[in-house]
Amino acid sequence: MSARDILLQIAQVLTTILLAPLIQGVIIQFEERVQRAQGPGLFQPYRDLWKLFHKEIVAPQTASWLFFAAPVVAFTCMLVVPILIPVLTNFPLPLSDMGDILGGGLILTLGSFMIVLAGLDTSSAYGGIGSSRAVMVAILAEPTLILVFVGITLLAKAMLPFVVNHLLVSSWAVYWSPAHLFLVAAFFILLLVETDRMPIHSSTHIEVYMIDEGRILEYSGPLLALIKWASAMKQFILYTIFCNVLILPWGLSVEGTALGAAGAAVALIIKFILVACVVVFVETAQSRLRFYRYQEPLAASFLLAILSIVGTQLS
């Protein structure tokens, strides 16, 4: 374990922490521009976090220790996953062998699970609605996410995302294979679901649409800032897996130099912007669905993941 590898490991986590709000600001800005509005600005998420960290915490009388622990656990989970995935380098770093791609998915799910419990803990009507809706969506989303990760594992015959990256970079036949394309389509649908961009979701405080916002409606101050930051980091991590492992596996640092890591960070932002354009187009072009139709895109994603696994076994 060299000092360079340790610094790169820290750089991957810091990149996730520092750039996650920026990606959120880019997506919001794109949405506003598509709707011919001015928008709050690229750096508004940073200003929001700064304001929340300087406000006091107001907690419901019915809140238990779980209410205060959930934001910390969710934020900590998002600090662990960047260690396991290729954020800046295309080779494993010293702590990358702590878990495989399924372990990273489990940690992501743990953070969401804690927020669901916190929404129920306050005995709030809105928290209960948001948590129950989130669980209904997760019943289909989480198994599909596991199937996608299984499909990635079968495609590369390994459970490390770095191996998948190397395979796609070195083989155009695998990159354009039906199994890989099905995985890309399935994960893209999950990306919309997990980042609150599915056509039934809404990031506003509208009761009819509230899912993620309903769960955290009782939070304020630094606790709310941790949840917002963790949510942005989860989006950053899912975008990283989608870009660096599945669809755009190029542009990572090969030798691990400082210049290479900086170039990889710039390339990552460019990849995110390209994917964000597609996400915003899909979200704004498609009309809102009634909530009871939430299973339709998730069922399509589940079927695509199954087809990818079958295609991998037949090839």
MARMAR-446532 format. One record per residue (C-alpha): residue number from 0; residue in one letter; x negated, y, z. Coordinates in Angstrom, 3 decimals. Each point is the difference from the previous one (the first is absolute). Example, Ala and Ser with C-alpha at 12.3 -4.5 7.8 and 13.67 -1.06 7.14 Angstrom:
% residues 2
+--------+------+----------+----------+----------+
: nudren : sepa :       c1 :       c2 :       c3 :
+--------+------+----------+----------+----------+
:      0 :    a :  -12.300 :   -4.500 :    7.800 :
:      1 :    s :   -1.370 :    3.440 :   -0.660 :
+--------+------+----------+----------+----------+
END
This chain:
% residues 315
+--------+------+----------+----------+----------+
: nudren : sepa :       c1 :       c2 :       c3 :
+--------+------+----------+----------+----------+
:      0 :    m :    0.000 :    0.000 :    0.000 :
:      1 :    s :   -1.785 :    3.123 :   -1.249 :
:      2 :    a :    0.595 :    3.613 :    0.995 :
:      3 :    r :    1.140 :    0.721 :   -3.567 :
:      4 :    d :    2.748 :   -2.627 :    0.186 :
:      5 :    i :    1.196 :    1.332 :    3.354 :
:      6 :    l :    0.167 :    3.535 :   -1.399 :
:      7 :    l :    1.939 :   -1.245 :   -3.050 :
:      8 :    q :    2.421 :   -1.821 :    2.306 :
:      9 :    i :    0.587 :    3.204 :    1.953 :
:     10 :    a :    0.298 :    1.957 :   -3.255 :
:     11 :    q :    2.792 :   -2.305 :   -1.207 :
:     12 :    v :    2.016 :    0.593 :    3.171 :
:     13 :    l :   -0.659 :    3.760 :   -0.054 :
:     14 :    t :    1.030 :    0.157 :   -3.675 :
:     15 :    t :    3.317 :   -1.599 :    0.898 :
:     16 :    i :    0.549 :    2.318 :    2.962 :
:     17 :    l :   -0.929 :    3.232 :   -1.764 :
:     18 :    l :    1.449 :   -0.567 :   -3.492 :
:     19 :    a :    3.290 :   -1.664 :    0.979 :
:     20 :    p :    1.839 :    3.314 :    0.660 :
:     21 :    l :   -1.389 :    1.420 :   -3.258 :
:     22 :    i :    1.496 :   -2.850 :   -2.048 :
:     23 :    q :    3.321 :    0.601 :    1.755 :
:     24 :    g :   -0.226 :    3.673 :   -0.958 :
:     25 :    v :   -0.781 :   -0.872 :   -3.630 :
:     26 :    i :    3.042 :   -2.257 :   -0.276 :
:     27 :    i :    2.306 :    2.590 :    1.560 :
:     28 :    q :   -1.410 :    2.668 :   -2.299 :
:     29 :    f :    0.605 :   -2.204 :   -3.048 :
:     30 :    e :    3.595 :   -0.605 :    1.100 :
:     31 :    e :    0.641 :    3.704 :    0.385 :
:     32 :    r :   -1.527 :    0.797 :   -3.381 :
:     33 :    v :    2.135 :   -2.640 :   -1.721 :
:     34 :    q :    3.057 :    1.596 :    1.589 :
:     35 :    r :   -1.250 :    3.455 :   -1.119 :
:     36 :    a :   -0.588 :    1.199 :    3.540 :
:     37 :    q :   -3.011 :    1.737 :    1.502 :
:     38 :    g :   -0.802 :   -2.549 :    2.666 :
:     39 :    p :   -1.644 :    0.440 :    3.419 :
:     40 :    g :   -3.608 :   -0.328 :   -1.242 :
:     41 :    l :   -2.571 :   -2.791 :   -0.084 :
:     42 :    f :   -1.269 :    0.635 :    3.526 :
:     43 :    q :    3.366 :    0.312 :    1.733 :
:     44 :    p :   -0.308 :   -3.475 :    1.645 :
:     45 :    y :   -3.200 :    1.174 :    1.709 :
:     46 :    r :    1.738 :    3.139 :    1.273 :
:     47 :    d :    2.931 :   -2.085 :    1.250 :
:     48 :    l :   -2.314 :   -2.316 :    1.916 :
:     49 :    w :   -1.848 :    2.975 :    1.507 :
:     50 :    k :    3.261 :    1.526 :    1.225 :
:     51 :    l :    1.272 :   -3.286 :    1.453 :
:     52 :    f :   -3.232 :   -0.640 :    1.916 :
:     53 :    h :    0.399 :    3.415 :    1.648 :
:     54 :    k :    3.566 :   -0.588 :    1.168 :
:     55 :    e :    1.123 :   -1.673 :    3.199 :
:     56 :    i :    1.474 :   -3.485 :    0.198 :
:     57 :    v :    3.731 :   -0.200 :    0.702 :
:     58 :    a :    1.106 :   -3.559 :    0.742 :
:     59 :    p :    3.528 :   -1.378 :    0.579 :
:     60 :    q :    0.866 :   -1.018 :    3.557 :
:     61 :    t :    0.701 :   -3.550 :   -1.203 :
:     62 :    a :   -3.475 :   -0.413 :   -1.530 :
:     63 :    s :   -2.298 :   -2.652 :    1.473 :
:     64 :    w :   -3.749 :   -0.544 :   -0.354 :
:     65 :    l :    0.678 :   -1.463 :   -3.449 :
:     66 :    f :    1.075 :    3.413 :   -1.270 :
:     67 :    f :   -3.413 :    1.460 :    0.839 :
:     68 :    a :   -2.064 :   -3.049 :   -1.031 :
:     69 :    a :    1.533 :   -0.526 :   -3.463 :
:     70 :    p :   -1.578 :    3.062 :   -1.730 :
:     71 :    v :   -3.444 :   -0.857 :    1.401 :
:     72 :    v :    0.259 :   -3.647 :   -1.101 :
:     73 :    a :    1.273 :    0.983 :   -3.468 :
:     74 :    f :   -2.837 :    2.502 :   -0.471 :
:     75 :    t :   -2.598 :   -2.512 :    1.239 :
:     76 :    c :    1.250 :   -2.643 :   -2.443 :
:     77 :    m :   -0.554 :    2.408 :   -2.876 :
:     78 :    l :   -3.595 :    0.494 :    1.182 :
:     79 :    v :   -0.724 :   -3.728 :   -0.181 :
:     80 :    v :    1.235 :   -0.820 :   -3.519 :
:     81 :    p :   -2.484 :    2.270 :   -1.895 :
:     82 :    i :   -2.790 :   -2.114 :    1.479 :
:     83 :    l :    1.337 :   -3.090 :   -1.817 :
:     84 :    i :    0.650 :    1.385 :   -3.500 :
:     85 :    p :   -2.143 :    1.604 :   -2.751 :
:     86 :    v :    0.484 :    3.728 :    0.515 :
:     87 :    l :   -3.387 :    1.314 :   -1.162 :
:     88 :    t :   -2.152 :   -3.065 :   -0.711 :
:     89 :    n :    0.576 :   -3.123 :   -2.086 :
:     90 :    f :   -1.927 :   -2.192 :    2.462 :
:     91 :    p :    0.939 :   -1.100 :    3.535 :
:     92 :    l :   -1.321 :    2.046 :    2.886 :
:     93 :    p :   -1.053 :   -1.412 :    3.415 :
:     94 :    l :    3.480 :   -0.077 :    1.569 :
:     95 :    s :    1.904 :   -0.928 :   -3.168 :
:     96 :    d :   -0.063 :   -3.680 :    0.922 :
:     97 :    m :    2.149 :    0.608 :    3.100 :
:     98 :    g :    3.089 :   -0.786 :   -2.097 :
:     99 :    d :    1.154 :   -0.808 :   -3.500 :
:    100 :    i :    2.699 :    1.584 :   -2.140 :
:    101 :    l :    2.778 :   -1.782 :    1.917 :
:    102 :    g :   -1.452 :    1.281 :    3.275 :
:    103 :    g :    0.095 :    3.541 :   -1.350 :
:    104 :    g :    3.658 :   -0.451 :   -0.937 :
:    105 :    l :    0.740 :   -1.259 :    3.518 :
:    106 :    i :   -1.613 :    3.068 :    1.571 :
:    107 :    l :    2.002 :    2.324 :   -2.285 :
:    108 :    t :    3.193 :   -1.789 :    1.016 :
:    109 :    l :   -0.892 :    0.241 :    3.690 :
:    110 :    g :   -0.099 :    3.793 :   -0.190 :
:    111 :    s :    3.453 :    0.136 :   -1.616 :
:    112 :    f :    1.355 :   -2.513 :    2.526 :
:    113 :    m :   -1.062 :    2.174 :    2.919 :
:    114 :    i :    1.777 :    3.033 :   -1.467 :
:    115 :    v :    3.151 :   -2.102 :   -0.441 :
:    116 :    l :   -0.129 :   -1.000 :    3.678 :
:    117 :    a :   -0.552 :    3.620 :    1.010 :
:    118 :    g :    3.066 :    1.068 :   -1.990 :
:    119 :    l :    2.106 :   -2.501 :    1.924 :
:    120 :    d :   -1.636 :    0.813 :    3.335 :
:    121 :    t :    1.557 :    3.464 :    0.303 :
:    122 :    s :    3.595 :   -1.317 :   -0.321 :
:    123 :    s :    0.615 :    2.777 :   -2.505 :
:    124 :    a :    2.666 :   -0.521 :   -2.670 :
:    125 :    y :   -2.259 :    1.322 :   -2.743 :
:    126 :    g :   -2.958 :   -2.045 :    1.234 :
:    127 :    g :    2.160 :   -3.130 :    0.002 :
:    128 :    i :    1.259 :    0.706 :   -3.524 :
:    129 :    g :   -3.491 :    0.666 :   -1.323 :
:    130 :    s :   -1.506 :   -3.072 :    1.673 :
:    131 :    s :    2.807 :   -2.328 :   -1.085 :
:    132 :    r :   -0.237 :    1.233 :   -3.595 :
:    133 :    a :   -3.776 :   -0.336 :    0.047 :
:    134 :    v :    0.317 :   -3.605 :    1.192 :
:    135 :    m :    2.569 :   -0.783 :   -2.700 :
:    136 :    v :   -2.410 :    1.272 :   -2.639 :
:    137 :    a :   -2.979 :   -1.751 :    1.644 :
:    138 :    i :    1.791 :   -3.368 :   -0.092 :
:    139 :    l :   -0.582 :   -0.017 :   -3.759 :
:    140 :    a :   -3.003 :    2.334 :   -0.250 :
:    141 :    e :   -2.369 :   -1.759 :    2.400 :
:    142 :    p :    0.375 :   -3.549 :   -1.431 :
:    143 :    t :   -0.446 :    1.471 :   -3.476 :
:    144 :    l :   -3.166 :    1.792 :    1.153 :
:    145 :    i :   -1.332 :   -3.304 :    1.336 :
:    146 :    l :    0.837 :   -1.714 :   -3.297 :
:    147 :    v :   -1.838 :    2.720 :   -1.912 :
:    148 :    f :   -3.067 :   -0.495 :    2.199 :
:    149 :    v :    0.274 :   -3.779 :   -0.499 :
:    150 :    g :    0.180 :    0.587 :   -3.749 :
:    151 :    i :   -3.127 :    2.174 :    0.171 :
:    152 :    t :   -1.747 :   -2.735 :    1.993 :
:    153 :    l :    0.935 :   -2.712 :   -2.507 :
:    154 :    l :   -1.050 :    2.204 :   -2.911 :
:    155 :    a :   -3.522 :    0.493 :    1.353 :
:    156 :    k :   -0.257 :   -3.305 :    1.908 :
:    157 :    a :   -1.055 :    2.066 :    3.015 :
:    158 :    m :    1.647 :    2.008 :    2.767 :
:    159 :    l :   -2.366 :    2.978 :   -0.071 :
:    160 :    p :    1.152 :    3.050 :   -2.029 :
:    161 :    f :   -3.589 :    0.634 :   -1.098 :
:    162 :    v :    0.016 :   -3.291 :   -1.934 :
:    163 :    v :    3.188 :    1.027 :   -1.810 :
:    164 :    n :   -1.615 :    3.315 :   -0.915 :
:    165 :    h :   -3.060 :   -1.741 :   -1.477 :
:    166 :    l :    2.147 :   -2.497 :   -1.910 :
:    167 :    l :    2.131 :    2.679 :   -1.673 :
:    168 :    v :   -3.018 :    2.139 :   -0.859 :
:    169 :    s :   -1.887 :   -2.914 :   -1.564 :
:    170 :    s :    2.854 :   -1.729 :   -1.872 :
:    171 :    w :    2.406 :    1.807 :   -2.338 :
:    172 :    a :    1.804 :   -3.303 :   -0.575 :
:    173 :    v :    0.968 :   -0.165 :    3.669 :
:    174 :    y :    0.834 :    3.720 :    0.089 :
:    175 :    w :    2.522 :   -0.317 :   -2.846 :
:    176 :    s :    1.316 :   -3.399 :    1.077 :
:    177 :    p :    3.754 :   -0.271 :    0.738 :
:    178 :    a :   -0.736 :   -1.028 :    3.601 :
:    179 :    h :   -1.942 :    3.219 :    0.659 :
:    180 :    l :    2.549 :    2.220 :   -1.763 :
:    181 :    f :    2.827 :   -1.551 :    2.030 :
:    182 :    l :   -1.974 :    0.737 :    3.185 :
:    183 :    v :   -0.482 :    3.614 :   -1.054 :
:    184 :    a :    3.740 :    0.431 :   -0.655 :
:    185 :    a :    0.979 :   -1.704 :    3.271 :
:    186 :    f :   -2.429 :    2.068 :    2.059 :
:    187 :    f :    1.116 :    3.217 :   -1.677 :
:    188 :    i :    3.577 :   -0.606 :    1.162 :
:    189 :    l :   -1.298 :   -0.702 :    3.502 :
:    190 :    l :   -2.015 :    3.204 :   -0.210 :
:    191 :    l :    3.232 :    1.925 :   -0.543 :
:    192 :    v :    1.664 :   -1.772 :    2.925 :
:    193 :    e :   -2.838 :    0.220 :    2.522 :
:    194 :    t :   -0.710 :    3.676 :   -0.745 :
:    195 :    d :    3.656 :    1.076 :    0.299 :
:    196 :    r :    0.426 :    0.569 :   -3.758 :
:    197 :    m :    2.672 :   -2.582 :   -0.765 :
:    198 :    p :    3.153 :    1.555 :   -1.568 :
:    199 :    i :    1.988 :   -0.600 :    3.209 :
:    200 :    h :   -2.528 :    1.818 :    2.188 :
:    201 :    s :   -0.148 :    3.653 :    0.889 :
:    202 :    s :   -2.691 :    1.881 :    1.888 :
:    203 :    t :    2.528 :    2.604 :    1.126 :
:    204 :    h :    2.144 :   -0.004 :    3.151 :
:    205 :    i :    3.145 :   -1.148 :   -1.805 :
:    206 :    e :    1.862 :   -2.647 :    1.977 :
:    207 :    v :    1.156 :   -1.943 :   -3.056 :
:    208 :    y :   -3.567 :   -0.607 :   -1.202 :
:    209 :    m :   -2.096 :    0.049 :    3.189 :
:    210 :    i :   -2.161 :   -3.061 :    0.518 :
:    211 :    d :   -3.534 :    0.941 :    0.982 :
:    212 :    e :    1.048 :    3.463 :    1.202 :
:    213 :    g :    2.756 :   -1.509 :    2.164 :
:    214 :    r :   -2.472 :   -2.151 :    1.926 :
:    215 :    i :   -2.165 :    2.964 :    1.050 :
:    216 :    l :    2.679 :    2.643 :    0.508 :
:    217 :    e :   -0.563 :    0.044 :    3.781 :
:    218 :    y :   -3.730 :    0.630 :   -0.292 :
:    219 :    s :   -1.689 :    3.389 :    0.279 :
:    220 :    g :   -3.396 :    1.583 :    0.469 :
:    221 :    p :   -3.204 :   -2.078 :   -0.185 :
:    222 :    l :    1.911 :   -3.308 :    0.009 :
:    223 :    l :    1.891 :    1.043 :   -3.121 :
:    224 :    a :   -3.275 :    1.181 :   -1.543 :
:    225 :    l :   -1.551 :   -3.439 :    0.567 :
:    226 :    i :    2.985 :   -1.692 :   -1.657 :
:    227 :    k :   -0.063 :    2.368 :   -2.982 :
:    228 :    w :   -3.742 :   -0.450 :   -0.379 :
:    229 :    a :    0.291 :   -3.797 :    0.299 :
:    230 :    s :    2.724 :    0.017 :   -2.662 :
:    231 :    a :   -2.223 :    2.004 :   -2.353 :
:    232 :    m :   -2.898 :   -2.367 :    0.694 :
:    233 :    k :    2.185 :   -3.033 :   -0.749 :
:    234 :    q :    0.926 :    1.586 :   -3.318 :
:    235 :    f :   -3.690 :    0.646 :   -0.682 :
:    236 :    i :   -0.886 :   -3.633 :    0.813 :
:    237 :    l :    2.737 :   -1.438 :   -2.232 :
:    238 :    y :   -1.063 :    2.294 :   -2.837 :
:    239 :    t :   -3.612 :   -1.127 :    0.547 :
:    240 :    i :    0.935 :   -3.682 :   -0.219 :
:    241 :    f :    2.127 :    0.646 :   -3.070 :
:    242 :    c :   -2.726 :    2.013 :   -1.762 :
:    243 :    n :   -3.299 :   -1.547 :    1.096 :
:    244 :    v :    1.153 :   -3.618 :    0.156 :
:    245 :    l :    2.760 :   -0.358 :   -2.590 :
:    246 :    i :    0.333 :    2.595 :   -2.740 :
:    247 :    l :   -3.109 :    2.262 :   -0.105 :
:    248 :    p :   -2.845 :   -2.029 :    1.551 :
:    249 :    w :   -2.746 :    2.191 :   -1.503 :
:    250 :    g :   -1.755 :    3.041 :    1.446 :
:    251 :    l :   -1.205 :   -1.477 :    3.305 :
:    252 :    s :   -3.529 :    0.379 :    1.312 :
:    253 :    v :   -2.168 :   -2.981 :   -0.977 :
:    254 :    e :   -3.236 :    0.842 :    1.831 :
:    255 :    g :    1.471 :    1.828 :    2.971 :
:    256 :    t :   -1.905 :    3.258 :   -0.432 :
:    257 :    a :    1.352 :    3.282 :    1.369 :
:    258 :    l :    0.530 :    1.331 :   -3.523 :
:    259 :    g :    1.748 :   -3.211 :   -1.031 :
:    260 :    a :    2.330 :    0.133 :    3.017 :
:    261 :    a :    0.855 :    3.645 :   -0.736 :
:    262 :    g :    0.684 :   -0.881 :   -3.629 :
:    263 :    a :    2.198 :   -2.895 :    1.109 :
:    264 :    a :    2.023 :    2.381 :    2.193 :
:    265 :    v :    0.531 :    2.369 :   -2.945 :
:    266 :    a :    0.949 :   -2.919 :   -2.251 :
:    267 :    l :    2.441 :   -1.201 :    2.649 :
:    268 :    i :    1.755 :    3.380 :    0.050 :
:    269 :    i :    0.309 :   -0.075 :   -3.800 :
:    270 :    k :    1.476 :   -3.508 :    0.130 :
:    271 :    f :    2.473 :    1.095 :    2.652 :
:    272 :    i :    1.099 :    2.969 :   -2.085 :
:    273 :    l :    0.674 :   -2.274 :   -2.994 :
:    274 :    v :    2.024 :   -2.445 :    2.096 :
:    275 :    a :    1.799 :    2.844 :    1.784 :
:    276 :    c :    1.134 :    1.385 :   -3.370 :
:    277 :    v :    1.612 :   -3.341 :   -0.843 :
:    278 :    v :    1.551 :   -0.306 :    3.484 :
:    279 :    v :    1.481 :    3.497 :   -0.159 :
:    280 :    f :    1.341 :   -0.621 :   -3.507 :
:    281 :    v :    1.713 :   -3.240 :    1.082 :
:    282 :    e :    1.400 :    1.571 :    3.172 :
:    283 :    t :    1.403 :    3.097 :   -1.718 :
:    284 :    a :    1.157 :   -1.654 :   -3.240 :
:    285 :    q :    2.104 :   -2.636 :    1.734 :
:    286 :    s :    3.209 :    1.010 :    1.729 :
:    287 :    r :    0.575 :   -0.840 :    3.661 :
:    288 :    l :    1.418 :   -3.426 :    0.783 :
:    289 :    r :    2.494 :   -0.831 :    2.710 :
:    290 :    f :   -1.737 :   -1.478 :    3.020 :
:    291 :    y :    1.571 :   -3.441 :   -0.383 :
:    292 :    r :   -1.826 :   -0.314 :   -3.348 :
:    293 :    y :   -3.411 :    0.196 :    1.668 :
:    294 :    q :   -0.513 :   -3.711 :   -0.641 :
:    295 :    e :    0.005 :    0.358 :   -3.798 :
:    296 :    p :   -3.507 :    1.492 :   -0.527 :
:    297 :    l :   -1.373 :   -2.142 :    2.811 :
:    298 :    a :    1.486 :   -3.152 :   -1.540 :
:    299 :    a :   -1.619 :    0.968 :   -3.303 :
:    300 :    s :   -3.349 :    0.424 :    1.765 :
:    301 :    f :    0.428 :   -3.377 :    1.723 :
:    302 :    l :    0.741 :   -1.690 :   -3.335 :
:    303 :    l :   -3.022 :    1.637 :   -1.656 :
:    304 :    a :   -2.240 :   -1.240 :    2.827 :
:    305 :    i :    1.377 :   -3.539 :   -0.418 :
:    306 :    l :   -0.579 :    0.148 :   -3.765 :
:    307 :    s :   -3.562 :    1.135 :    0.590 :
:    308 :    i :   -0.692 :   -2.906 :    2.351 :
:    309 :    v :    1.522 :   -2.473 :   -2.479 :
:    310 :    g :   -1.992 :    1.542 :   -2.843 :
:    311 :    t :   -3.197 :   -0.265 :    2.030 :
:    312 :    q :    0.582 :   -3.686 :    0.657 :
:    313 :    l :    0.800 :   -0.736 :   -3.651 :
:    314 :    s :   -3.053 :    1.802 :   -1.384 :
+--------+------+----------+----------+----------+
END
